[in-house]
Amino acid sequence: MRYLSKIWDWKIFADFCNEDEHVILGLMSGTSADGLDIANVKFRLNGKEITYEILDATSIEYGRDFQKRIIDAYSKETSNVEYITKLNFEIAKQHAHMIKKLNWEYDFIAYHGQTVHHLPSFGATLQIGEPDVLSVVLEKPVIHGFRTKDMALGGQGAPISAYFDAYFLLKDIKTVVLNVGGISNITSFTKDGQLIAFDTGPGNCLIDEVCQRFFGERYDKDGTLSSKGYVEEKILEKLISKSYEYIQKTPPKTTGREVFNFDFITDILNYTSKENLLRTLVKYTASMIVINLKRYLSDVNKIIIFGGGAYNKTLVKDLIDFGYSVEIPDDTLINFREAIAIAFLGELFLRGQVFEKTVTGAQRPSLLGKLSLPV
């Protein structure tokens, strides 16, 4: 007889999952690959209602070399199987190192990982950052892989933060939650009360590309750089025209850097100044948001804006000029909504709960997530 040792008790773990209170560390690294957002969130079950409290939140910026290596993984011209394999473990080791230095107390980790390719038309997506590395180094269970079950059920795999928006933020059909990260996505309710969420197109991704390549800055801080330029209407029309196929696609729909990258704008670079290019890209980003809103959520008149784009005054002004009321939440919620939303998905996983309606086109609601154990 082989010698076996029991090192995990599923009953004890199941009892812990069913406790009224959990502290979950939510981790999010977006397509801009500028850093890791970390939110330590306490969830409590009060009867049938879940409440949350943000205990701590921080964002740890990546070094430029690390950011570049991640972004290079998005393209088949600059990466390969060996490159992705190594980066999968390197990202997790970096994330584990960042978290360990914080010395925070938590029960579980909810880990989004780093999206390097998202192909909803093929029913495929890839997030890297090996969860077993985190669970072993940090000695905590890690809930991860939040997109893949949804895609296995025919969904887009995004935007999964919509479930947090619907549960905690949305109050009526006149309001939309807008997140402007690397990609812009929105969450709202339709006229008949159905939850809807989808990507509108680029968020900060094209703006950041131009800032980094032509201004030597990581991003358009406060919209200061873009405010110095003017909108080139013909270039704006061309960009919108190039996006017509995506605009026409009915929700649920998602997109990513595999579409909205530097190659997307190379044909317009020689037709304007860098200042006007940047200003036009900000207007294009706002226009894609508004075009999608008017097409699919015509009753909406109020935007609650999150993500880095909430700080871009040029972008916010464009949205207001389009006729929308714009609400900017407190800094913690702006900066850490996605990390908090990932923590919330981790909480739902532990409780075996799902939102009753899907927003992704999946055949049915499903328990999003997988589990990596520290043993």
NORFENLIN-V586434 format. One record per helix or strand of 2 or more residues. SS is the DSSP state (@ for helix, = for strand). FROM is the first residue (numbers start at 0). TO is the last residue. Records with the same first field share a line. If there is no record, write none. Layout:
SS=FROM-TO + FROM-TO
This chain:
@=9-16 + 63-71 + 80-101 + 119-121 + 130-137 + 147-151 + 161-168 + 204-214 + 220-222 + 225-227 + 232-241 + 243-247 + 261-270 + 273-295 + 307-310 + 312-320 + 330-350
==20-28 + 34-45 + 48-60 + 107-118 + 123-127 + 140-143 + 174-179 + 182-188 + 194-201 + 301-305 + 324-327 + 369-371
